[in-house]
Amino acid sequence: MEQICVAAEETERMSGTTPPTRDDRSLVASIAAGDREALAELYARYQQLLYSYLLQLTPDHGLAEEMLQDTLVAAWKSAHSFEGRSTVLTWLIGIARRQAHNTLRQRKLPLADEAELACMASSEPEPEAFALNNLARNELLAAFRLLPALHREVLTLALVQELSYEEMATILGVPTGTVKSRLSNAKRMVRALLVAKEEAES
């Protein structure tokens, strides 16, 4: 896999002047046929997005990088099973999530209590109604870092990756209603943290 990473770096350098010639699904099909250059191109295309996502599951940059490499290997091995029912990005994030959770369990690092969160009710509006644009970036990031991993994860999928409810449900392996509940709870926690900060400063 080291050779693939080197090839990915070369692909990244070239991407500034040469537009991608293959779409995501074609790349996955080529990967399934054993094309390492296709894997390098896909890696170059999505490594930053995947790395940012993994950092929401662990604050350890080295561990996130390790899980990113595990994701690359798993994508190589499982490309033949990609059926095209989701976008390639959704598929990759799903792989990254499984690799991250496997690694965290093996190392006995804490995981969020998904069962408890899944039972929490939600009466919040749609994600578009969450007015983040009016918040100072540094205040939002500070509150974001204080959230439990599961809440950071769903906010990242919705607001950074801009995935639909259905795509998030596929990645998280839960119903869309549970996704909406988790997202609403995450947004409510951000609001509460920001209000608490304002009250502490007043």
Order of alpha helices (4+ residues) and beta strands (2+ residues): alpha-alpha-alpha-alpha-alpha-alpha-alpha-alpha-alpha-alpha
